[in-house]
Amino acid sequence: MSTPTPLASCSCCGEPLADERRIDIRFGLPDAALGAPEEARRTFGADALLRVDGVGFFVRALLPLKLSGDTELVLGAWLEVDEEMLRHAAAVWYDEAAYPGLAVRGRLANAVEPWGAEVLGLEVTGRISDPGELPYLVEGHEPMAVRLLGDVWDRDHVLSRFPSPLPVAVRTDLDDGWSVERSAGLSARFVDGVDQFAGPDRSVAAALFQDDPAGGRTAEDFLRTELLAGAPEAPDAQWSTERLPDGGVRHAFWFTPEDTGRGRHEFYAYAVEADGSAAGLYCSHESAEAHAWARHVWGSLRREVGATPLV
């Protein structure tokens, strides 16, 4: 699957976006073209018009998705079309009089997450709503395509599937009802059971733990004897413990290592529920002022069992 790239500017003209509620993300290539050699890719007078020898013909278009929170996600995706459609698009692409009347019908050529293969190949039509932009996909020709374009989807559930840095913070599911906020500007990946978010000057690692309920330990006992076993020591003024009314506990400590050879601050935090379900965070940041950011990430860590996203 093609890896999409978030844009801080319009996917067509490159101008900065005036409305931060619109998020632009661009797919570099159609999925089917990823394995083709570079010399097999040929543009038809514009980068948005593509022929891939032995693969097919493609037109770049804008896929607008309505997200909760009054947010719009606009994907610069690809449509697979027939050769006649591609040649027609090329003939009118730079014609100021003819381009506004262009209609492009084809099949979605990117497996957009979180739907994946369910939307790959959906038949849709794109039309020109702004002569300065690519065609917008505005009409679906099968039930799932109609839903994709018309329904409102859960903002965080959709955006958290894009691993590249995003211009907004996104709540990310960690499993077992736990979730945490991925800050704006941080990339995401999942390695060896750990969710990792990273940027130029800060990073986060989040992992889940589970005590044996049959052991009879309290959440505080589990925290002290297991999760904090072997943890680095921090001054008394640099730790915080909050015991929750339901028997859970939240704990954090922070310090600045002196043997790293560079400026770096570390923040460790845990949240443990009465049933033994727990989440742990490790935040690293270069600026001391980013301590408030690390505490914010810790504060965003929460568990909601039974929550159902709109997707």
Secondary structure as GFF3:
##gff-version 3
##sequence-region A 1 311
A	DSSP	beta_strand	4	7	.	.	.	ID=ss1
A	DSSP	beta_strand	22	27	.	.	.	ID=ss2
A	DSSP	three_ten_helix	31	33	.	.	.	ID=ss3
A	DSSP	three_ten_helix	38	40	.	.	.	ID=ss4
A	DSSP	beta_strand	41	43	.	.	.	ID=ss5
A	DSSP	beta_strand	49	52	.	.	.	ID=ss6
A	DSSP	beta_strand	56	67	.	.	.	ID=ss7
A	DSSP	beta_strand	71	81	.	.	.	ID=ss8
A	DSSP	alpha_helix	83	92	.	.	.	ID=ss9
A	DSSP	three_ten_helix	99	101	.	.	.	ID=ss10
A	DSSP	beta_strand	103	108	.	.	.	ID=ss11
A	DSSP	three_ten_helix	116	118	.	.	.	ID=ss12
A	DSSP	beta_strand	123	127	.	.	.	ID=ss13
A	DSSP	beta_strand	136	140	.	.	.	ID=ss14
A	DSSP	alpha_helix	143	150	.	.	.	ID=ss15
A	DSSP	beta_strand	152	153	.	.	.	ID=ss16
A	DSSP	alpha_helix	155	159	.	.	.	ID=ss17
A	DSSP	beta_strand	170	175	.	.	.	ID=ss18
A	DSSP	beta_strand	178	182	.	.	.	ID=ss19
A	DSSP	beta_strand	187	191	.	.	.	ID=ss20
A	DSSP	beta_strand	194	198	.	.	.	ID=ss21
A	DSSP	beta_strand	202	210	.	.	.	ID=ss22
A	DSSP	three_ten_helix	213	215	.	.	.	ID=ss23
A	DSSP	alpha_helix	219	222	.	.	.	ID=ss24
A	DSSP	pi_helix	223	227	.	.	.	ID=ss25
A	DSSP	three_ten_helix	236	238	.	.	.	ID=ss26
A	DSSP	beta_strand	239	243	.	.	.	ID=ss27
A	DSSP	beta_strand	249	255	.	.	.	ID=ss28
A	DSSP	beta_strand	265	272	.	.	.	ID=ss29
A	DSSP	beta_strand	277	285	.	.	.	ID=ss30
A	DSSP	three_ten_helix	288	290	.	.	.	ID=ss31
A	DSSP	alpha_helix	291	300	.	.	.	ID=ss32
A	DSSP	beta_strand	302	303	.	.	.	ID=ss33
###
